[in-house]
Amino acid sequence: MAPLPDGGFLVTEKLFGLRQVAADGSVSDLIEGAPTGFGEALELYGLDADVGHIMEVALHPDFANNGWVYLHYGHRCADCNEAARESLLPISMNRVIRGRIKDRRWVDEEVIWQADPAFYSSMVDTAAGRRLAFDGDGYLFFSVGLKGLSNFEGPQDLTSPYGKIMRLHDDGRLPSDNPFVGQADAMPEIWTYGHRSPQGLEYDRRTHTLWSTEHGPRGGDEVNLLRPGRNYGWPLYSKGMDYNLTEVEYGKNLHLEIALEDIEQPAYDLTPSPAVSNLMIYHGDKFPAWQENLFVGSLKASDLFRLVVEDGQIVHAETIITGLARIRDVEMGPDGLVYLLLENAAGGKLVRLVPDAAPALNTLRSSKSGRTSLTGALTPLF
């Protein structure tokens, strides 16, 4: 979801497309002309899985003046490469576009980035990444995951887009100061590499830091501080275990030997795995004690976590909501409230966390840094 200046939201539905939610909670029909999913899903590990999902939506930092809306989705085709023509299966790969919405129609579309057709595959969109983040200085970051959990070589291969965080100018041009620009055996848009299943991406404009969340295998979910050019370890290393309860050490099979000190360690490890989702950095005025805190949603655990950051280090963590629902996204609205996008079998909901001045059972304890959280209550928006 992307908060709009008027108090509404743009919301993607992975199998269908893009909708607009007004400030009063009313929901529009699908935005005509925007990319759409295919209204169908296979089942993988008990979850919906297919190729061609609609994922992230984000507003340009100067949206009020230029109207640009960005989408990151699975671009699906039937004959993009020889493998597709032989298998007769639809294939997909990440694509970033931008456009404008006029009279509930998607117009002025431009392709910002898409992978070479050689990387399109019929592997499902599980772990495809597809988050977006702006730094406010004209740069766009976006995540590309494993796409199907089968590509173990890609994250360590700088000629492959799999398992990477990318950085471009917001119009798709290549920045000259990216860490691998000029390196013959590397994609020049790469910012960081060695990622497994990036789930969240957020830039803190006050501290000029980029943060991400990422799924591990059995355990080893991560909150990462992303430093340019650094290797985040997958599939050579993880604080979690593989699904067969052995150590993660695929480097042996790939004949790769990388010293542990050359792998960037997570800023915060979540084991056992709650299946983290997106994250948000709070800088509103409704919860003063939460300034610059990270908020991380989760899917399997249905929890919301609050992390306190000092000098780039996580110094305190606590669970502020437990067992609510699968929290797909967490955002701060223009009103300074915290909004959660929930998914469950009964249908998605958008709810908000509002301050509660009266003492309550859900009062949050003081953090180790001495800052005290406010109490809050959830109210539905739609």
N, C-alpha and C positions, 0 to 999 in steps of 0.2 A: 504494500500500500504506500501511497505517496500523499502526505498532507497538502491540501490546497490552501492558498492564502485566505479564502473566504470561509474556512472552517470545514469544508468538505474534504473528500478523499478520492483519489483514483485507486482502484483495487483491481488486481488481476485474478482471474480464475484459470487455473492451469490448463483445463480441458476446453475452455470456451473463449476467453478473450479479456477485454478491458471494459470495466464499468466505472461510472461516476456515482459517488455517494454524496448527497447534499448534506449541509450542516444539520438539517433536521432529521437525517437518517433515511430519507427516501433514496431508493436505488434506481438508477437508469437502466434502460436496455443496454445491450452491448454497444460500444462505440463503433459505428459503422465504418468499415474500411481499415480498421486496425487489425493486426495479425490475430488469428483465431486458432485455438486448439482444435482438436478433431473429435471432441465429444465422446471419446472412447478410451478405454484403458485396459491394459493387461494387468495381471496380478503378479507381483514379485515380493516375496517376504511378507505377504499379507497387505501390501500397499499398492495403490494405483501406480502403474508404470506403463510408459509408452514412449514414442518419439514425437517431438513437436509440441512440448509444453510451453505455455506462456508463463514467464516467471516474474522478473523484477520490473517495476515501473519507478521512475524517479524524475523529478523536475530539475531543469537547469537552474543553477543558483540565481540567475537573472530572469527567471520565468515571468515575473510580473511585467517585464518589458519585451521579452522575445517570444514567450509562449512555448518554448521547446519542451517537449515531453519525451523521455527516453524509455525504450523498452529493450529488455534482454530476454530472448526467447529461443526455442529450438526451431531453427529454420528447417523445414521438412521438404524433401523432394524424393522423386521416384527414380531418377536416372542421373544423379550428380556424378557418379563414378562407375567404374566397371563392376565393382562388387555389387552395387545396387542393381545394375542391369542383369547380372547373372542370377542374383537371388530373387529378384522380383519383389523385394521387400522395401517399404519406405525407409529412408534414412534421414538423419538429422544431425545438426551440429549448432553450436552457439552462434548467435548473431545479435549485434547491437544496432538498433536504429533509433532515429529520432523523428518526430513529426509534431504537428500541432492539432488541437481539437477545436473545430469550429462548427457550431450548430450540431453538436453530438456526432461529428464526422471526423475521421482521421485524415489529415491532409498534409502536404508539403514533406512527405517522407524522404529521408536520406539514410543511406546505409553508412554507419560509423565504423563498423568492423564485422568481418565474418571470416571464418577459417577457410583455408584452401579446401576444395572439394575432396582432396585425398583423405582428409580427416573426418569426413562425414561417415557415419556408420549406422547400422541397425540396432546397436546396443541402446538400451532404454535410457531415458533421461535421468535416471537415478544418479545422484552425485555429480550433476552437470555444472553445479555452481550457479552462475548467472545472477550475480549481484552487481550493483552499480554504486559508486560513491564519487562525489565531487569534492575537490579541495578548496573551491572558491577562488582559485587563482588561474582558472582556465584549463584545468586538467581533469580527466575522467579516469577512474580506476574501475576495473571490472574483473570478475573471477571466472575461470574456466576449470571445471573439475575433471574427474576421471570419465564421467559419462558411462555409467553401467558397471562400475567397480571392477572392470576386467583389465584395464590398461595399466600394468605395473611399470612398464618402461617409460611411458610418457612423462611423468613428473620430473624425472632426472634428465630428460632429453631436451636441450634448449632449442632444438629444431622442431619440437612438437608443442602445440598449444595446451595439451592436457596437463592439469595440475599446476596452473599458473595464475598469478595475478598480473594483469596487464595495465599499462598506462599509456593514454593518448591525450592529445588536445581534445577539447570537447567537441570539435568539428571533425575529428577523425585523423587529423594530421599527426605525424610521428614526432615526439619531442626529441630534440637533439641531445639531451642530457640523460636519457634512459641508460641504465647500467650496462646494457649489452649492445648499444648502438655501435656499429663499426666492427662487431665481432662476427666473422664469416659464418660460424657454425651456431648461430643463435638468432631467434626471432627478436627483432629490435624493440618490439612493444612489451617484452617481458619486464616486469618490475621485481617479482619474487617467484621462486619455483619450489618444487618438492611438496606440493599440497595434495591432499587426498580428496576430500569432499568439502570444499569451502561453502559455508552456509550463511555467513553474515559478513558485511563489509561496511566500515564506517570511518570517515575522516574527521578528526578533531581539529577544527580550524584554529582553536586557541593555542594548542600545543604543537600544531603541525605534525601530528602523528596519525598513522593509518593502522586500524585495528581490524582483525577478522576473527570469525569463529569457524571451527572445522570439526567434522566428524572423524573420530578414530574408528578402529574396528571394534573389538570387545574392550571397551574403555578407551582412554586416551583422547577423549574430546578435548579440544584446545581453544583457548583464547590467545591470539597471537598479536604481538606488536610487529608490524611488517616493516622491515628495513630493506632499502633497495639493494638488489643483487644477491640477497641472502637465500640460502637453501634451508627449507623447513622440513626436510628429512624423509618424506614418504617416497618410496616404500622401503627405505633403508632402516628406519627407526621409528618407534612409537612408544609412548608410555603405556599404551594398551597392549592387549594380546591379540594374536590372530584368532580367527573363528574356531580353529582347532585347538585353541588353548596353548599354542606355542608362541615363542617370541617372534616379533616382526623383524625379519632379517632377510628380506628378498634381495638384498645386495649380493648375497652369495650366488644366487641363481643368475643375477644380471652381470656378475663378474665386476662389480663396482665396490671399491674400497674407499670409504670416505671417513676421516677421523671424526669422532663425536664432537670435538671442539669446533669443527667446521659446519655443524648443523645448528641452526638457530633453535633454541629451546622455547617451548610455549611459555607465555607470560603467566598462564594459569592452566592447570590440568584438571579436567573433570572426569574422575574415575571413581565408581562405575559410571558409564556413559549415560547422560540424560537425553542424548540426541539433541544437541544444541541447534538453535535456529538463528535468526538474525539478532543483531545487537544494535543498541542505540546509546549515544552519549548525551546525557541530560545537561541542558544549559538554560532551562526555563526559570520562571519566578514563582511557580506554584509550590515547589518542593525545594526550598533554599538549601536544606541540608544535603541534597542530592547533587549539588553542582559538580559537573565533570565526572560523575559516576557512570560506569558502564552498566547497562541493563541487557541481560542475555535471556532470550526465550528458550524454551525446550519443547520437543515434540513428544518423545516417549514418556518423559517424566511429567510433562504438563506443568512445569514449574517456571517461575520467573526469578532470576538471580540478579543481585546487585553487587557490583564489584567497585571497590574504592581504589583509585589510582593515585600514586604519589611518585613523581619523577620517573614515570614510565614503568613503575612496579605496582603489581597488585598487592596491596597491604591488608585488605580485608574483603571477605566475601560472605554473603548471607543469602538465604532463600526468603523472598518476601511474599511470594504466592506459591501455594503448593496444590498440586492435583486439580488444576482448573480445567484445562483442555489442552489440546495440541496448540501451542503458541507459535504460529507461523511467522509473525512479524511483530515488532515493537517499534513505535515511533513516538516522537514528541510532536504534538500539534502546535499550531501558531498561538494557541491559548495557553501554552505551557503545561498542559496536562499530558499524561502518558496514555497512549492508545495501544491496544493489543488486538491483533487479528487472529481469531481462533478458528480452528477447523475440527469438525467432528462428524459423526455419521448423520446427525440430524441437520447438518448444514452449517455454513460459516457464520461467525458473528464478529462484529467490531464493538469492542467495549473500551471504556476509559477508566483510568485510575485517578480519583479525585481526592484532595486532602480532606481529612476529617479532624476537626479541631478538638472534638471530645475524646476522652480516653476510651480505648476500645481493646478488645481481646487481641487484635492483630497489631498492636503497637510494636514497632520495630526497636530493637535494642540499640544502644550506642555502638558505633563502630570503633575499631581499635585506634583509629586516628582521632577519636574524641568527638567526631561529628555525629549527631543524633538524627536518625531518619524520622520523618513524619508518619503518622498513621494515614491510612487511605482506605477508600472503598471503591468497589467496581460498580459502574453504572453502564447499562447498554446504550449504544448509539443506534444500532439497528440489529 
